[in-house]
């Protein structure tokens, strides 16, 4: 593989464009190092998970552009993007990624606010008299 492979990952309101390039395993998110963009260790582990599961960590450099949402949603979006890009490279990797839940887009979104209520489900205080 000589060229760059791109894929898109989404979670909540975050969207990530991920590019895999042959390299040494360096992960760059929004032109920053992984630890610089995602301060929490759990988010860093979440992003690195697909690379470790497929032992492709040292073969490719990851360049991700992520927009929208918070850090947790962004980490999930980058994770899905990396997993999809790896499967584009080698279809056999899907067998190891799917059981770990890395090929599934997390469908959980914030519920919309309804009229007459304070939030999506929270009601205003009820007064009998």
C-alpha positions, 0 to 999 in steps of 0.5 A: 500500500503506497497511498493514503486511505481515508474514512469517516467516523461519527459519534454523537455530534462529532465527525472525524475524517481519518487518513491512514498513511504508511509510517511509524504509528504516529497519531495526529488529531487536528494538527496536534499530537494525540496526547495534546488534543485528548488530555484524558488517558481513557480517550487516548486509549479509546483512539488507539484501540483499533490499532492495538487490536489489529497489531497495525500500530507501527505500520501506519500514521493516523491523521485525523480532522475532527469537528463538533461535539465534546472530547468523548464524542470526538474520540469515539468518532476518530476510533470508528474512522480508524477502524473503517480505514483499516478495514479498507486496507485489509478486509480480513481485519473486520473479523477481529474488529467487529466482535470488539464493537469497533465497526458499529456506529454508536447511535446514541444522540441527545434527545430533542427538546419537546415543547411544554417541557424544560428539557427533553423529558424534564418537566416544570414543577407541577402545582396542584393549587 
